[in-house]
Amino acid sequence: MMEANNGLVPGSGEPLVTPSPSVSHEEGGSPLFGRHLLYVVILASQLIAATVVSPIVAHVMGPVEFGALATAIALHQMLGVLALVGIDKALVLQRAEDSTGGPSQGLVTVGITISLGVCLLFGVTAPLWRDALGVGDNPALATAVLLWTFPTAAVQVMLALLLTEDRIRPFCLVSVIAAIGGQVGGIALLFTVDDNATTYIWGGVASQFAAMAIAMVATRPKLRGLLAGAVAWKAIRLGIPLALSGMAYFVLEAGDRIIIRRELGAAEVGRYQIAYVVGSVVILLLVFTGYAWSPRFAEVRDKSKRWALAAQSRDSLYRLLIPAILGITLAAPMTLRIVAPPSFQPSSLTVVVFVVALAAFPVAASGATGQLLITLRRGKAVGLVTGAAAVANVVLNLLLVPIIGIVGAAIATLAAYMLLAFVQRRVLPAVPVWRKPPVRLVIGIAAAISVSAASLLLPQSLPWNVAQFAVAVACLPWFLLNLARARRGPSEGRPLAASAFASRRRARIGPRATLRGRR
């Protein structure tokens, strides 16, 4: 899964945008819900593909091999964080400072080179870590994961440049090939070669190398970036604490699979993974949203306006999460029976889906405060806070998983995200004042959680499951209405980030193209 990508902003210089009226708190909208959501939709293609493919893979592999795949994905995510060393995040800042884009293109080369070096190092030392990370009995799986990780990390760096430059067409092409191509290729290999995790991952290896080749054509990395020591070191110095934060986030998000495998076996990892896929749909969308918004936060140089934008966007996300949590929980009994075979015991997984889905609320809160901390250049604080949440997650998993099984892993995940949101809020500076969500919104959240929890007590017979699913579908118009409200944004003046975004597009496409667009 793509990790949250917090924006970086230069610490000095003239504002990038013209001051505009303050952002309205009552409307609950945000300029970030306009064109910027197109990037979220593109990034979500991998989520859609995974949702469609997961039941097929689960039925073909079975719980044991599906659990091995989940372990391999977790290992891939961990290695990906180490291979990137935060270069993708630092590149956002570098591109904001560039006048021509040359240094950023050179930084892409640095990122690709570091990713290759890290993967080669892990390949040479594989016998030392395979057993500890749960793939000691399958060296071929470890090799496939390493070959999957290098192009994935390289693509991530180049996508960061395309995102920052608002080049949506190549961004879309590369993202779709990387995400959907791997899923389709993996399924094809499962049916034509062998039905195991290693075979499936080779589909991802092929698609990521293809995406990397296309991304290199689009971004044109400059080899002289390897000689620009000052630019590279500046990016690495910024990226290392964020990479450590990303590593801690990995432990927070996926470390429970390793503990479940050790305590309960691969089959339980497979059961937890299928429930997590269903319950974490909104969490993944929030992660993609943070990634897509990071350059937009980098454009807002006025601190008070950035604070208002972050609080307003958080509230808009909360409003979207209210129907989302209801829909996911109510649809879970039917959805689990569709995506998981009977051997996964889907009826016992609904509570896991509910608890995991609840984590979306603290994820939305921590995403907003995390953006603000990074724009303040407090990457070390973000790393320490995320690290503390990750340690808490591991400790809670070790305590709860042996006692209450995979439900304990879900509870540990929720508690760790709540801790992350709480502590990040506490380390924000006192000025500007961080606005709390409106009381009515808090009441709405509490009511949605209460109704979702009560639905877990309903019988899981076919009539009840169909009725719940129908109510879940009815939540979709509610979600779309809240999304439309968020897209409208504040009524008092032109949105701040949208103004900056439009200015950059006009500078790039020229006045004649702008005039044609107005006509």
Secondary structure as the mmCIF struct_conf table of DSSP 4:
data_model
#
loop_
_struct_conf.conf_type_id
_struct_conf.id
_struct_conf.beg_label_comp_id
_struct_conf.beg_label_asym_id
_struct_conf.beg_label_seq_id
_struct_conf.end_label_comp_id
_struct_conf.end_label_asym_id
_struct_conf.end_label_seq_id
HELX_LH_PP_P HELX_LH_PP_P1 MET A 2 ALA A 4
BEND BEND1 GLY A 11 GLU A 14
BEND BEND2 LEU A 16 VAL A 17
HELX_LH_PP_P HELX_LH_PP_P2 PRO A 21 SER A 24
BEND BEND3 HIS A 25 GLU A 27
HELX_RH_3T_P HELX_RH_3T_P1 PRO A 31 PHE A 33
BEND BEND4 GLY A 34 GLY A 34
TURN_TY1_P TURN_TY1_P1 ARG A 35 ARG A 35
HELX_RH_AL_P HELX_RH_AL_P1 HIS A 36 LEU A 43
TURN_TY1_P TURN_TY1_P2 ALA A 44 ALA A 44
HELX_RH_AL_P HELX_RH_AL_P2 SER A 45 MET A 61
HELX_RH_AL_P HELX_RH_AL_P3 PRO A 63 LEU A 84
TURN_TY1_P TURN_TY1_P3 VAL A 85 GLY A 86
HELX_RH_AL_P HELX_RH_AL_P4 ILE A 87 GLU A 97
BEND BEND5 SER A 99 GLY A 101
HELX_RH_AL_P HELX_RH_AL_P5 GLY A 102 VAL A 124
TURN_TY1_P TURN_TY1_P4 THR A 125 THR A 125
HELX_RH_AL_P HELX_RH_AL_P6 ALA A 126 TRP A 129
TURN_TY1_P TURN_TY1_P5 ARG A 130 GLY A 134
TURN_TY1_P TURN_TY1_P6 GLY A 136 ASP A 137
HELX_RH_AL_P HELX_RH_AL_P7 PRO A 139 THR A 164
TURN_TY1_P TURN_TY1_P7 GLU A 165 ASP A 166
HELX_RH_AL_P HELX_RH_AL_P8 ILE A 168 THR A 192
TURN_TY1_P TURN_TY1_P8 VAL A 193 VAL A 193
BEND BEND6 ASP A 195 ASN A 196
HELX_RH_AL_P HELX_RH_AL_P9 ALA A 197 THR A 219
HELX_RH_3T_P HELX_RH_3T_P2 LEU A 223 LEU A 226
TURN_TY1_P TURN_TY1_P9 LEU A 227 LEU A 227
HELX_RH_AL_P HELX_RH_AL_P10 GLY A 229 LEU A 264
HELX_RH_AL_P HELX_RH_AL_P11 ALA A 266 GLY A 279
TURN_TY1_P TURN_TY1_P10 SER A 280 SER A 280
HELX_RH_AL_P HELX_RH_AL_P12 VAL A 281 GLU A 299
HELX_RH_AL_P HELX_RH_AL_P13 LYS A 303 VAL A 339
BEND BEND7 ALA A 340 ALA A 340
HELX_RH_3T_P HELX_RH_3T_P3 PRO A 342 PHE A 344
HELX_RH_3T_P HELX_RH_3T_P4 PRO A 346 LEU A 349
HELX_RH_AL_P HELX_RH_AL_P14 THR A 350 LEU A 358
TURN_TY1_P TURN_TY1_P11 ALA A 359 ALA A 359
HELX_RH_AL_P HELX_RH_AL_P15 ALA A 360 THR A 375
TURN_TY1_P TURN_TY1_P12 LEU A 376 ARG A 377
HELX_RH_AL_P HELX_RH_AL_P16 GLY A 379 ILE A 404
TURN_TY1_P TURN_TY1_P13 GLY A 405 GLY A 405
HELX_RH_AL_P HELX_RH_AL_P17 ILE A 406 VAL A 427
BEND BEND8 LEU A 428 LEU A 428
BEND BEND9 ALA A 430 PRO A 432
HELX_LH_PP_P HELX_LH_PP_P3 ARG A 435 PRO A 438
HELX_RH_AL_P HELX_RH_AL_P18 VAL A 439 SER A 455
TURN_TY1_P TURN_TY1_P14 LEU A 456 LEU A 457
BEND BEND10 LEU A 458 LEU A 458
BEND BEND11 SER A 461 SER A 461
HELX_RH_AL_P HELX_RH_AL_P19 LEU A 462 ARG A 488
BEND BEND12 SER A 491 GLY A 493
HELX_RH_AL_P HELX_RH_AL_P20 LEU A 496 ILE A 509
HELX_RH_AL_P HELX_RH_AL_P21 PRO A 511 ARG A 518
#
